[in-house]
């Protein structure tokens, strides 16, 4: 009997353990505002084109008045297939077209206005650009979006209730006749001066109430249920609050949506969003590849550089936003060759940087796994599957994930993604590398969201670690990837590298600024009269012609200059660095420039390289030498106007290179 009782008791505990082990571990409960299915699909696009092409392309305006003649619109070689091909090869996923901008001209033959392509010479008035683009996007596997300006400076009824009917009728045309639309884009610019059917007056509207947005949005939901709607405050996608291509270091996909509206004066708050906001309204970064949104021939040589575009990529897609990069199609109706060249260069760097994930499939462990269930194991973050994720128990808000690469690898980029179907949670994290038997922090950040690309200090190690140091709910991480940059862009810098570079300056606190040049010769006096204003601006203030000013250069002969005395003065005063005007606005150079003869060796009688002597004295005394260098140049004929790009590339940059390579370790430029 005793053996039987013991056996029964043992069996009971085995059964209890078995029942307990079979108890299913639930997935983490959703946290806060959540994305809709249409928003989830939008997040995955990440990168797509904005095409500003309309009446302004031919008038050379950014904002047309509304009084332009449709006959002005006449692209000579319009080819939407070229647009789509360029975007596809650039890695973009879609195109949003300015179907109607503020001037009211329509790129489709709208039945509700004569101010459209049907009255232009293009295609003999029988063209429909929106249809051509729709077909091109389908051919190249791209999605199409529609920009429709609520403001219409052409329409006679703008500002009256009748215009809202007109606006909605045009919206219905665009949403029913051209296939699937992935995004409907409503601009926040509303009301002001305009043609307005010939009235030529100023009309202002109440931006919160005039458009009756609630019922306008219903039209989009009914006709294009999968399309996200963009405006300053959503409802689906919000503006990032600037047109510079910069997302916030801390970027929340959530927003207290009811606090904002299209044209809100609180637009700067949209950049970061609201932590724990009431609605899921992620940010979209819109920026042009050129200075203007529309094509201007004089900007053909002002396309953003590869370094600039790559910085935008990191500060948009890398900061939990999507990137809407504008391509100003030219008057031919083509994406310009210069723009295409930069797009290809950007694509090449992105592909080569992120094609190899050193963490993919590697041994991964975590400080906590939800319920010790393999469905939430650490390896889910490195399996390349967006639908799996590492999760912790509900009460675990700080945790770490460790990846063992088997052998040392050099990385300088980390990609982290949250499983946003369950909400955005993390608001602080660090990245560590295993070096010499200890963990060393190589990067840190705040929010993560759909995607965070964090530049970290370039490090070679065999193990790396993600530390979640603060989270509003248990972390859910779907991706942790390690990459090495294929291109060195000094505009994209890890926070640790930045801190290392800035350390001496933060410690210095006190330095000497020296303004010196040919303007010291007149010393504020020209033709016997004192010239008002600061002395170094005398060439401009007194309107001194270049040949006249050059006479001062020929008199610049500081025979008593002693670099060591200057440095001693600074050091004895407790200063740690010196900044000197290598070249001020007058264009005269205080060093032996190989790029120009307008320098102290060739144009002045002194014929000694002042900066070389100062660099040697600073190095000897332990003082940091720094340079002020003017971008302006009143002496150089190309430094102003349409030839500025030539001046920048052939003169300004080569001179900067001289200063940064020939004078030792420069502290500040």
Secondary structure, 3 states (H helix, E strand, C coil): CHHHHHHHHHHHHHHHHHHHHHCCCCCCCCCCCCCCHHHHHHHHHCEEEEECCCHHHHHCCCCCCCCCCHHHCCCCCCCHHHHHHHHHHCCCCEEEEEEECCCCCECCCCCCCCCEHHHCCHHHHCCCHHHHHHHHHHHCCCEEEEEECCCCCCCCCCCCHHHHHHHHHHHHHHHHCCCCCCEEECCCCCCEEECHHHCCEEECCCCCCCCCHHHHHHHHHHHCCCCEEEECECCCEEECCCCCCCCCCCCCCEECHHHCCCCCCCHHHHCCCCCCCCEECEEEEEEECCCCCCCCHHHCCCCCCHHHHHHHHHHHCCECCEEEEEECCCCCCCCCHHHHHHHHHHHHHHHHHHCCCCCCCCEEEECCCHHHCHHHCHHHHHCCCCCCCEECCCCCCCEEEEEEEEEEEEEEEEEEEECHHHCCCEEEEEEEEEECCEEEEEEEECCCCCCEEEEEEEEEEEEEEEEEEEECCCCEEEEEEEECCCCCCCCCCCHHHHHHHHHHHHHHCCEEEECCCCHHHHCCEECCEECCCCHHHHHHHCCCCHHHHHHHHCCCCCCCCCHHHHHHHHHHCCCCEEEEEEECCCCCECCCCCCCCCECCCCCCCCCCHHHHHHHHHHHHCCEEEEEECCCCCCCCCCCCCCHHHHHHHHHHHHHHHHHHCCCCECCC
